[in-house]
Amino acid sequence: MNRALASVASALLLAVAVAARPAAAEDRFRLELEGGAAWQLRNDFAVPGDAGTRLFLDDATQGPFAAFRGTLWAEVSRRTSLRLLAAPLRTTASLTPDTDVDFNGTVFPAGEPLDVIYVFNSYRLSWVYRFKSSGPVAFRAGLTAKIRDAKIELNGSGLSNTKANVGVVPLLYGGVRWQMTDTLALDLDVDAAAASQGRAEDVALRLEAKVSPGVDLFVGARTLEGGADNDEVYSFAWFAYAVGGVAIRF
């Protein structure tokens, strides 16, 4: 998480430097830096999925938790773009279970404080096509390859155990933009997929305001939901975000 924050800070310094110059007529890149607060509306898990003890982190604390992400758009043709995205997420909770907790082969005793670290970092590469539009509403669609870097760590009573998982998940991408005025736009952005093994959705609705030829400010809301249910792990989470940020074109 510290590395992620350092990356965001470095990107912010780059954005400030870029914003200080006039925007070019053929700007091909768009850097978006987003920050805000996230609340966990649901977060329950069991490891292993078929025999572990189910824990409910949202009962212990709903947050808010600091949340950051950075996105780089690159135009590769008149109608196609590539999107690189980094979205780290980390929450912590402390609880005292009423029963023994069987987690990944370690049994944590009942009645003793238990600290839980939940990490769900997401790194994505998307190919996006922008459909031709003759009015204020424009549509886009594409494909996303997501690297999921997830970890659940339990500590208590002198015991510690971690379940980590890194994998690649294919997602569908979609977006709608309503250019309400020359300076105001409403933008909907979606990554999502569902299968028998699990599901994932990341949906954001933002109000964007152009404050200079190369700089936009935005505020909005985001929801992140998904999980998996199999013999190895049961884990489902749902987060709601209030976000704001800056977008720099260069």
NORVENVEN-V24581 format. One record per residue. N is the residue number from 1. RES is the residue in three letters. PHI is phi as a letter, one per 20 degrees, with the letter a starting at -180 (* if undefined). NEAR is the number of other ideal C-beta (glycine too) atoms within 10 Angstrom. D_CENTER is the distance of its C-alpha to the mean C-alpha in whole Angstrom. Layout:
BEGIN
N_RES_PHI_NEAR_D_CENTER, N_RES_PHI_NEAR_D_CENTER
END
This chain:
BEGIN
1_MET_*_13_13, 2_ASN_f_7_16, 3_ARG_f_8_16, 4_ALA_f_17_13, 5_LEU_f_12_14, 6_ALA_f_10_17, 7_SER_f_14_15, 8_VAL_f_18_14, 9_ALA_f_12_17, 10_SER_f_11_19, 11_ALA_f_19_17, 12_LEU_f_18_18, 13_LEU_f_10_22, 14_LEU_f_14_22, 15_ALA_f_20_21, 16_VAL_f_11_23, 17_ALA_f_11_26, 18_VAL_f_17_25, 19_ALA_f_17_25, 20_ALA_f_9_29, 21_ARG_d_9_30, 22_PRO_f_8_31, 23_ALA_f_15_29, 24_ALA_e_11_30, 25_ALA_f_6_31, 26_GLU_d_6_30, 27_ASP_g_14_26, 28_ARG_d_12_24, 29_PHE_d_13_21, 30_ARG_c_18_18, 31_LEU_d_21_16, 32_GLU_d_21_13, 33_LEU_d_19_13, 34_GLU_c_23_10, 35_GLY_b_16_11, 36_GLY_r_19_11, 37_ALA_c_14_12, 38_ALA_c_23_10, 39_TRP_d_17_13, 40_GLN_e_23_13, 41_LEU_e_14_15, 42_ARG_b_15_15, 43_ASN_a_26_15, 44_ASP_c_17_18, 45_PHE_b_23_19, 46_ALA_b_20_22, 47_VAL_c_23_23, 48_PRO_f_16_25, 49_GLY_f_16_24, 50_ASP_e_11_27, 51_ALA_b_11_29, 52_GLY_f_19_27, 53_THR_e_15_27, 54_ARG_f_11_24, 55_LEU_d_22_22, 56_PHE_c_12_20, 57_LEU_f_21_18, 58_ASP_f_18_18, 59_ASP_f_12_22, 60_ALA_f_17_22, 61_THR_a_17_19, 62_GLN_d_18_17, 63_GLY_o_18_16, 64_PRO_e_16_15, 65_PHE_c_18_13, 66_ALA_f_15_12, 67_ALA_c_23_8, 68_PHE_c_23_8, 69_ARG_b_24_7, 70_GLY_c_22_10, 71_THR_c_20_11, 72_LEU_d_14_14, 73_TRP_d_18_16, 74_ALA_c_13_20, 75_GLU_f_16_22, 76_VAL_d_11_24, 77_SER_b_8_27, 78_ARG_f_7_28, 79_ARG_c_12_25, 80_THR_c_14_23, 81_SER_c_19_20, 82_LEU_d_14_18, 83_ARG_c_21_14, 84_LEU_d_14_12, 85_LEU_c_20_9, 86_ALA_c_18_8, 87_ALA_c_21_4, 88_PRO_f_22_7, 89_LEU_b_24_7, 90_ARG_b_16_10, 91_THR_c_25_13, 92_THR_c_14_17, 93_ALA_b_20_19, 94_SER_c_12_23, 95_LEU_b_17_25, 96_THR_c_11_29, 97_PRO_f_16_29, 98_ASP_f_8_32, 99_THR_c_10_33, 100_ASP_g_13_32, 101_VAL_d_24_29, 102_ASP_e_15_29, 103_PHE_c_24_26, 104_ASN_l_16_26, 105_GLY_n_11_30, 106_THR_d_15_30, 107_VAL_d_13_31, 108_PHE_e_23_30, 109_PRO_f_13_33, 110_ALA_f_12_33, 111_GLY_m_10_34, 112_GLU_d_14_32, 113_PRO_g_12_29, 114_LEU_c_21_26, 115_ASP_d_13_23, 116_VAL_c_22_20, 117_ILE_d_15_17, 118_TYR_d_20_14, 119_VAL_c_17_11, 120_PHE_b_22_8, 121_ASN_e_17_7, 122_SER_c_21_6, 123_TYR_c_15_9, 124_ARG_c_21_10, 125_LEU_c_13_13, 126_SER_c_20_14, 127_TRP_d_15_18, 128_VAL_c_20_18, 129_TYR_d_14_22, 130_ARG_d_18_23, 131_PHE_f_9_25, 132_LYS_f_8_29, 133_SER_c_12_29, 134_SER_d_6_32, 135_GLY_c_7_31, 136_PRO_f_12_28, 137_VAL_d_12_26, 138_ALA_c_17_24, 139_PHE_d_14_22, 140_ARG_b_19_20, 141_ALA_b_15_19, 142_GLY_a_19_18, 143_LEU_c_14_16, 144_THR_c_22_13, 145_ALA_d_13_14, 146_LYS_d_20_11, 147_ILE_e_14_11, 148_ARG_e_17_10, 149_ASP_d_15_11, 150_ALA_d_19_12, 151_LYS_b_15_15, 152_ILE_c_24_17, 153_GLU_c_17_20, 154_LEU_d_20_23, 155_ASN_c_16_25, 156_GLY_r_20_29, 157_SER_l_13_32, 158_GLY_m_7_32, 159_LEU_d_15_30, 160_SER_b_12_27, 161_ASN_b_17_25, 162_THR_c_15_22, 163_LYS_d_19_20, 164_ALA_d_10_18, 165_ASN_b_14_16, 166_VAL_c_10_15, 167_GLY_b_10_15, 168_VAL_d_9_15, 169_VAL_c_19_14, 170_PRO_e_11_15, 171_LEU_c_20_13, 172_LEU_e_14_15, 173_TYR_d_21_14, 174_GLY_b_15_16, 175_GLY_b_18_16, 176_VAL_c_15_19, 177_ARG_c_19_20, 178_TRP_d_13_23, 179_GLN_e_16_25, 180_MET_f_13_27, 181_THR_b_9_29, 182_ASP_f_7_29, 183_THR_d_11_27, 184_LEU_c_13_25, 185_ALA_b_19_22, 186_LEU_d_16_20, 187_ASP_c_19_17, 188_LEU_d_15_15, 189_ASP_c_19_12, 190_VAL_c_17_11, 191_ASP_d_26_10, 192_ALA_a_16_12, 193_ALA_a_16_14, 194_ALA_b_12_17, 195_ALA_b_10_20, 196_SER_f_7_22, 197_GLN_e_9_20, 198_GLY_r_17_17, 199_ARG_b_15_14, 200_ALA_b_21_11, 201_GLU_b_15_9, 202_ASP_c_24_7, 203_VAL_c_15_9, 204_ALA_c_20_10, 205_LEU_c_15_14, 206_ARG_c_22_15, 207_LEU_d_15_18, 208_GLU_d_21_19, 209_ALA_c_13_22, 210_LYS_f_16_24, 211_VAL_d_12_26, 212_SER_a_12_28, 213_PRO_g_11_28, 214_GLY_d_19_25, 215_VAL_c_17_23, 216_ASP_c_21_21, 217_LEU_d_14_19, 218_PHE_b_18_17, 219_VAL_c_13_16, 220_GLY_r_20_14, 221_ALA_c_14_12, 222_ARG_c_21_9, 223_THR_c_15_9, 224_LEU_c_22_7, 225_GLU_b_17_9, 226_GLY_q_20_11, 227_GLY_r_18_13, 228_ALA_b_21_17, 229_ASP_c_16_20, 230_ASN_b_13_23, 231_ASP_f_9_26, 232_GLU_f_15_23, 233_VAL_b_21_21, 234_TYR_d_20_20, 235_SER_b_23_16, 236_PHE_c_15_15, 237_ALA_b_21_12, 238_TRP_b_17_11, 239_PHE_c_25_9, 240_ALA_d_17_10, 241_TYR_c_22_10, 242_ALA_d_14_12, 243_VAL_c_20_11, 244_GLY_b_15_14, 245_GLY_r_22_14, 246_VAL_c_18_17, 247_ALA_c_20_17, 248_ILE_d_23_20, 249_ARG_d_19_22, 250_PHE_b_16_24
END
